[in-house]
Amino acid sequence: METPVNKVWGLLSVVSRQPSGVTAQLVAAKGRLAKRDLTIPRLELIGAHMASNLLANVKAAWLTNHDLWPPNPVLQPSPESEAELKPIRRVLRMAVEPSVREPLERILETYSLRKTLRIGAWFWRFATIFRGSLNSMRNPLTTQELLSEETRWVKRVQSRITAYEREQVSHLGLTENTDSLLECRGRIIGKYSYLPHKALFTEKLVQRAHLQTL
C-alpha cells in the first residue's frame, strides 16, 4: 500500500520463487483520493483496510474457484529439443558412471583375458559343486566351460548397453539369439555378437585376437 497526502491505494501481487529466478505479477489494485486533514497513521490504517478487503474479494472470486484458474502448461518435446537432449543425456551418463569396477572387472583389468576366463570358470565350477551339481574340483577345465564363461562375460557387457547406445548402432540390426545374446544381422553373413567398443572386455578380446595373429 502507498499513502501520500492526496491519495491512498493498495495492490495484490503474486511472487513465484523458482530455481530459474523470482517472478512477480500484479493480480489486482485499488485506489482512492484521501480526505483532507487526515494524519499519516490514519491514512496507513485506511490503506491496510483497503488491502485486506482487496485480498478477501480476490480470494472469494478467484482463488476458491479452480475453474477460473489458468490451465497448467503441458510441454511436449519437439524433434529439435529431443536432438539437443541426446548429447546432454550422454554427458550426464558419463558423469555419473561409477569409477569403481566390480570384482570381476578388477580381475580382467589385472590379468589377460585367457587367465580371467579361467578364473571365472573355476569360480563357476566351485559354485556348481556347492549347489551339488558336480562332485570334483580336480579335473582340468574343459573347452565348454571356458566358452560358457566367455558367453557369460558377453551377456554381462551387453546388459550395460543403454537405450541411447543401442539407438546409435541400430543400423547393425541387433537381434537376440536363442542364448539371449545380441547379434549383428547385417550384410555380413554369420553370427557375430555385438560388444560396445569402450568396454574393457572388448579391449581384452581385441588384444587377444592381435596376439594370436602375431
Secondary structure, 3 states (H helix, E strand, C coil): CECCCCEEEEEEEEEEEECCEEEEEEEEEEEEECCCCCCHHHHHHHHHHHHHHHHHHHHHHHHCCHHHCCCCCCCCCCHHHHHHHHHHHHHHHHHCCCCCCCHHHHHHHHCCHHHHHHHHHHHHHHHHHHCCCCCCCCCCCCHHHHHHHHHHHHHHHHCCCCHHHHHHCHHHCEEECCCCCEEECCCCCCCEECCCCCCHHHHHHHHHHHHHHC
